[in-house]
Amino acid sequence: MQIRFKMTIFAGDKERNLANTVMDWLLNLGYLGLFLGTFLAGTVLPLSSDILLVGMLAAKADPLICLPVAAVGNWLGAMTSYWLGWYAKWEWLEKWFRIKPDTLRRQQERVDKYGVWLAVVFWAPFIGMVCMIALGVYKVRPRTTALLALAGSFLRFSFWILLQTVWQQ
């Protein structure tokens, strides 16, 4: 069964067509596409893992398979961002992203304030990826970060599956 995706907001025609093509391709790969899409969405790429999951559920995919596939894919993407931050050098951040040393110091104060708990909200658009990279840059406890990010990922996708289950009744 062909699944069609239509992106209608926040993009021009060229971007909208590219997003539609990528999302269609991922959805038509089934569970593999769900895994790949949620992994990429967990990194710095602007994809929506929520839309992929909802698309799979709308196509009558098994929610008990979708949950671990989406959660683990998204979590691995987030941990990729974490490790990119871990191995980043301060000079790279300043040079390539034009981040000033004062901004880095302020960011570190926020990370020091909230610590590893930032990993729970890694799924939030844009700020989540920034949080995961920051947790890596400041070498915040990797095991605890990984566990909290995994828990946050399962909670996020469980919410969508629960909502879909209630909606169908």
C-alpha positions as a Markdown table, in Angstrom:
| # | Residue | x | y | z |
|---|---|---|---|---|
| 1 | Met | 0.0 | 0.0 | 0.0 |
| 2 | Gln | 1.3 | 3.4 | -1.0 |
| 3 | Ile | 1.4 | 6.0 | 1.7 |
| 4 | Arg | 1.3 | 9.7 | 0.7 |
| 5 | Phe | 2.5 | 12.5 | 2.9 |
| 6 | Lys | 1.6 | 16.1 | 2.5 |
| 7 | Met | 3.6 | 18.8 | 4.2 |
| 8 | Thr | 1.6 | 22.1 | 4.2 |
| 9 | Ile | 3.2 | 24.5 | 6.7 |
| 10 | Phe | 6.5 | 26.2 | 7.4 |
| 11 | Ala | 8.1 | 25.7 | 3.9 |
| 12 | Gly | 8.3 | 27.0 | 0.4 |
| 13 | Asp | 7.3 | 25.0 | -2.6 |
| 14 | Lys | 10.8 | 23.6 | -3.2 |
| 15 | Glu | 11.3 | 22.6 | 0.5 |
| 16 | Arg | 7.8 | 21.2 | 0.7 |
| 17 | Asn | 8.3 | 19.0 | -2.3 |
| 18 | Leu | 11.6 | 17.7 | -1.0 |
| 19 | Ala | 10.1 | 17.0 | 2.4 |
| 20 | Asn | 7.1 | 15.2 | 0.9 |
| 21 | Thr | 9.4 | 13.0 | -1.2 |
| 22 | Val | 11.6 | 12.1 | 1.7 |
| 23 | Met | 8.7 | 11.4 | 4.0 |
| 24 | Asp | 6.9 | 9.3 | 1.3 |
| 25 | Trp | 10.0 | 7.3 | 0.8 |
| 26 | Leu | 10.6 | 6.6 | 4.5 |
| 27 | Leu | 7.0 | 5.7 | 5.1 |
| 28 | Asn | 6.9 | 3.3 | 2.2 |
| 29 | Leu | 10.0 | 1.5 | 3.6 |
| 30 | Gly | 7.8 | 0.5 | 6.5 |
| 31 | Tyr | 9.4 | -0.3 | 9.8 |
| 32 | Leu | 12.9 | 0.2 | 8.3 |
| 33 | Gly | 11.8 | 3.7 | 7.1 |
| 34 | Leu | 10.4 | 4.4 | 10.6 |
| 35 | Phe | 13.7 | 3.5 | 12.2 |
| 36 | Leu | 15.8 | 5.4 | 9.7 |
| 37 | Gly | 13.6 | 8.5 | 9.8 |
| 38 | Thr | 13.4 | 8.6 | 13.6 |
| 39 | Phe | 17.2 | 8.1 | 13.8 |
| 40 | Leu | 17.8 | 11.0 | 11.4 |
| 41 | Ala | 15.2 | 13.2 | 13.2 |
| 42 | Gly | 17.2 | 12.6 | 16.4 |
| 43 | Thr | 20.2 | 14.1 | 14.9 |
| 44 | Val | 20.6 | 17.6 | 13.4 |
| 45 | Leu | 18.4 | 16.9 | 10.4 |
| 46 | Pro | 15.0 | 18.6 | 10.2 |
| 47 | Leu | 12.7 | 15.6 | 10.0 |
| 48 | Ser | 9.6 | 14.9 | 12.1 |
| 49 | Ser | 9.7 | 11.5 | 13.8 |
| 50 | Asp | 6.2 | 12.2 | 15.2 |
| 51 | Ile | 4.7 | 12.5 | 11.7 |
| 52 | Leu | 6.5 | 9.3 | 10.6 |
| 53 | Leu | 5.0 | 7.4 | 13.5 |
| 54 | Val | 1.5 | 8.8 | 13.0 |
| 55 | Gly | 1.8 | 7.9 | 9.3 |
| 56 | Met | 2.8 | 4.3 | 10.1 |
| 57 | Leu | -0.1 | 4.0 | 12.6 |
| 58 | Ala | -2.5 | 5.5 | 10.0 |
| 59 | Ala | -1.3 | 2.7 | 7.6 |
| 60 | Lys | -2.3 | 0.1 | 10.2 |
| 61 | Ala | 1.2 | -0.8 | 11.3 |
| 62 | Asp | 1.5 | -2.7 | 14.6 |
| 63 | Pro | 1.8 | -0.2 | 17.5 |
| 64 | Leu | 3.8 | -2.8 | 19.5 |
| 65 | Ile | 6.4 | -2.9 | 16.8 |
| 66 | Cys | 6.3 | 0.8 | 16.0 |
| 67 | Leu | 7.0 | 1.8 | 19.6 |
| 68 | Pro | 10.4 | 0.2 | 20.1 |
| 69 | Val | 11.5 | 0.8 | 16.5 |
| 70 | Ala | 10.7 | 4.6 | 16.7 |
| 71 | Ala | 12.0 | 5.0 | 20.3 |
| 72 | Val | 15.3 | 3.2 | 19.7 |
| 73 | Gly | 15.9 | 4.9 | 16.3 |
| 74 | Asn | 15.2 | 8.3 | 17.8 |
| 75 | Trp | 17.3 | 7.6 | 20.9 |
| 76 | Leu | 20.3 | 6.4 | 18.8 |
| 77 | Gly | 20.0 | 9.6 | 16.7 |
| 78 | Ala | 20.0 | 11.7 | 19.9 |
| 79 | Met | 23.0 | 9.8 | 21.2 |
| 80 | Thr | 24.8 | 10.5 | 18.0 |
| 81 | Ser | 24.3 | 14.2 | 18.6 |
| 82 | Tyr | 25.5 | 13.7 | 22.2 |
| 83 | Trp | 28.7 | 12.0 | 21.0 |
| 84 | Leu | 29.3 | 14.6 | 18.3 |
| 85 | Gly | 29.1 | 17.2 | 21.1 |
| 86 | Trp | 31.5 | 15.0 | 23.3 |
| 87 | Tyr | 34.2 | 15.0 | 20.6 |
| 88 | Ala | 33.7 | 18.6 | 19.4 |
| 89 | Lys | 36.5 | 21.0 | 20.2 |
| 90 | Trp | 35.7 | 24.5 | 21.5 |
| 91 | Glu | 37.6 | 26.0 | 18.6 |
| 92 | Trp | 35.3 | 24.2 | 16.1 |
| 93 | Leu | 32.2 | 25.6 | 17.8 |
| 94 | Glu | 33.6 | 29.1 | 17.8 |
| 95 | Lys | 34.8 | 28.9 | 14.2 |
| 96 | Trp | 32.2 | 26.9 | 12.3 |
| 97 | Phe | 29.1 | 28.0 | 14.2 |
| 98 | Arg | 30.4 | 31.4 | 15.1 |
| 99 | Ile | 29.5 | 30.9 | 18.8 |
| 100 | Lys | 31.3 | 33.4 | 21.0 |
| 101 | Pro | 33.1 | 32.3 | 24.2 |
| 102 | Asp | 30.6 | 34.3 | 26.3 |
| 103 | Thr | 27.7 | 32.4 | 24.8 |
| 104 | Leu | 29.5 | 29.1 | 25.5 |
| 105 | Arg | 29.9 | 30.1 | 29.1 |
| 106 | Arg | 26.3 | 31.1 | 29.5 |
| 107 | Gln | 25.3 | 27.7 | 27.9 |
| 108 | Gln | 27.5 | 25.9 | 30.4 |
| 109 | Glu | 25.7 | 27.7 | 33.3 |
| 110 | Arg | 22.4 | 26.3 | 32.0 |
| 111 | Val | 23.7 | 22.8 | 31.6 |
| 112 | Asp | 25.2 | 23.0 | 35.1 |
| 113 | Lys | 21.8 | 24.1 | 36.4 |
| 114 | Tyr | 19.7 | 21.4 | 34.8 |
| 115 | Gly | 22.3 | 18.8 | 34.2 |
| 116 | Val | 21.5 | 15.4 | 32.9 |
| 117 | Trp | 17.7 | 16.0 | 33.1 |
| 118 | Leu | 18.0 | 17.9 | 29.8 |
| 119 | Ala | 18.2 | 14.5 | 28.2 |
| 120 | Val | 14.6 | 13.8 | 29.0 |
| 121 | Val | 13.5 | 16.6 | 26.6 |
| 122 | Phe | 15.8 | 15.8 | 23.7 |
| 123 | Trp | 12.7 | 15.2 | 21.6 |
| 124 | Ala | 11.6 | 18.8 | 21.7 |
| 125 | Pro | 12.0 | 20.5 | 18.3 |
| 126 | Phe | 15.4 | 22.2 | 17.8 |
| 127 | Ile | 16.2 | 22.8 | 21.5 |
| 128 | Gly | 16.3 | 19.1 | 22.1 |
| 129 | Met | 19.1 | 18.5 | 19.6 |
| 130 | Val | 20.9 | 21.5 | 21.1 |
| 131 | Cys | 20.5 | 20.0 | 24.6 |
| 132 | Met | 22.0 | 16.7 | 23.5 |
| 133 | Ile | 25.0 | 18.4 | 21.8 |
| 134 | Ala | 25.5 | 20.6 | 24.9 |
| 135 | Leu | 25.3 | 17.6 | 27.2 |
| 136 | Gly | 28.0 | 16.0 | 25.1 |
| 137 | Val | 30.2 | 19.1 | 24.9 |
| 138 | Tyr | 30.1 | 19.5 | 28.7 |
| 139 | Lys | 30.7 | 15.8 | 29.2 |
| 140 | Val | 27.6 | 15.2 | 31.3 |
| 141 | Arg | 27.3 | 11.6 | 32.6 |
| 142 | Pro | 27.0 | 9.4 | 29.5 |
| 143 | Arg | 25.2 | 6.4 | 31.0 |
| 144 | Thr | 22.6 | 8.5 | 32.9 |
| 145 | Thr | 22.1 | 10.7 | 29.8 |
| 146 | Ala | 21.5 | 7.7 | 27.6 |
| 147 | Leu | 19.0 | 6.1 | 30.1 |
| 148 | Leu | 17.0 | 9.3 | 30.5 |
| 149 | Ala | 17.0 | 10.0 | 26.8 |
| 150 | Leu | 15.8 | 6.4 | 26.1 |
| 151 | Ala | 13.0 | 6.9 | 28.7 |
| 152 | Gly | 12.0 | 10.2 | 27.2 |
| 153 | Ser | 11.9 | 8.6 | 23.8 |
| 154 | Phe | 9.6 | 5.8 | 24.9 |
| 155 | Leu | 7.3 | 8.2 | 26.7 |
| 156 | Arg | 7.1 | 10.5 | 23.7 |
| 157 | Phe | 6.1 | 7.7 | 21.3 |
| 158 | Ser | 3.9 | 6.0 | 23.8 |
| 159 | Phe | 1.9 | 9.2 | 24.0 |
| 160 | Trp | 1.3 | 9.2 | 20.2 |
| 161 | Ile | 0.3 | 5.5 | 20.3 |
| 162 | Leu | -2.0 | 6.0 | 23.2 |
| 163 | Leu | -3.6 | 9.0 | 21.5 |
| 164 | Gln | -4.1 | 7.0 | 18.3 |
| 165 | Thr | -5.6 | 4.1 | 20.2 |
| 166 | Val | -8.1 | 6.4 | 22.0 |
| 167 | Trp | -8.8 | 8.3 | 18.8 |
| 168 | Gln | -9.8 | 5.0 | 17.0 |
| 169 | Gln | -12.3 | 4.0 | 19.6 |
